[in-house]
């Protein structure tokens, strides 16, 4: 498939080892990405330049029972820009050239800022406000619609971003707001890959597992074709797998570890290397978690996802501390375990869930 011109807001190591790696593997000679550093911080200019020079991603972990430790070269980025020093060039690209606008601006990127409703572009604006001003240039130039694909970890991220942009655009031309709603394709997507460490001046270390689930809609244009990209009619089942298998497993593991006096393990991989707690985790998935997905009519693929999750937990290269996962433990118990139990019951799963209930009771839930 032809590779579209991609304008990427964000330089995170996640994007380097996920989206940009996919594009590089799908079309090694294409180099379709222009990456934009959204903060405009001149101290990061070295990393932006290094991205355009090409960089390495180390893939380390387990995949289908095999130990993976390999180096992959990423050459998808042909230039790097800063919103501070290169605003005019970014404006030109948005107005005239970009076919797909990607972003990963971290949790704070969508957060409204005091200057968001200023009459002109300001570097202190949130990403949605910046995008509102930049897309206005495309509209004013008579440009065709464009596709916007955020990868921020926000549920229904495309819809949320659209609404935030429209909120900022309230004081702009009504015809522009209409254009935003009818000519721009706002895509919901969900990403998953553990990117554990940066390399310098650019690049990262990542696990073998990777997923980019993209919700289908009329007019959808994929950035590329790649085995890790899945087009789905509804992101809901994918989101539930991640929340109620991967995230729930982490939280239950920590609850069990805390109940044992925080002894016997430091990292997630230590739990999986110890047969007794590893077997109990697998029993939890088989007897208490999987039945909820079956009751919901979402059994397809759940066994494979559970197996992949256990393999990810066992990654011998990943130093994922239980102590770190234990932060905000009460909140995580409610959002992951209590929410799963409620959801499973609502789907008609009436089976006992003693291990999940024990975790909630230890927390007083």
C-alpha positions, 0 to 999 in steps of 0.5 A: 500500500502507498505510505501516506505523509505523516506529521507526528507530534511527540518525540517519546521513546514509545513512539520511537519503538512503536509507531515509527518502528512499524512504519520503518518495517512496513516501508524501509525506504519510504521515510514518511514521517516528519516529527515535531517536538511540541514543547519547543524546548531548545534543549531537546534539539539534539534528540530531534536531530538524532531521530531524523538520522535514524536510530536503533530499537532493542527488542528484548523479551519472550515471544511464543516461548522464544527468547528475543534479543535483537536490534532493529534500525528505524529510518521512518523519520526524514526530518525533525522540527520544533514548534518553537524554532520551526513553527512556519514550517509546521504550519506549512505542512499542516496546511498543505502536505500532511495526510495523517497527523499522529500524536502522543503528547503524554497524559498532560498533552490533552490537559487544558491550559490557561492560554488555550483560548488566546486569539493566536497560537501560543507555545503554552497551549495544550496540544488540542488548542495548538491543533485547533490553530494549525488545522485552521490554516489548512481550512483557510488554504482550502485544503482537503480533509485530514486524518487525525490519529492520537495514541494517547492513553485516553479512552476514545482518544480520537473523539476526546481530541475532536471535542477538545479542538472544537471547544477551543474553536468555539470563538472561530468561524462557524464554517471552520467548526463545521469543517472540523466535524465533516472533513477531518477524520478523528480516529480512536486507537489503542496502543500497547507495548512496554518500552522500558528504557531510552537509548541515547541520543535516540532509540529505546528498549522494548518488549516483543509484544506490540499492538496498535488497535485502530477503530474502523470508520468510513474513510479510514486510511491506515498509516501502513500495514503491519502485523501489530496493527489491528483494525477493529469495529469496536475498541471496547473488547480490546480495552477490556482485555488490556484493563481486565487481563493485563492491568488486573493481573498486575494489581492482583499480583501486587495484592498477593505479594503484599498479603505475603508481607512483600516477600519473595519477589522484587520484580514481576518476572520473579513472580512468574519464575516462582511456580506457586504464585505463577500457577495461582495467577494462571488459575485466577485467569482461567477460573475467575477472569476468562468466564467473564469474557465468555459471558460477555460474548468476548471469548474469542482470542481471550485464551491467547491474550492471557497466554501472551500476558503471562509471557510478557510478565515473565520477560527476563529483561524487564525490571518491572518492580512490584513496588512501583505497581503498588503505587495508588494500589487502592485506586487500581483495585477499584478500577481494575478488579472491582470494576471487572467483578461488576462488569462480569456480573452484569454480563451474567457471569455468576461464578465464584471469584474467591481470589479477586474477592480476597484482594478486594477484602484485604483493601476493605473494598 
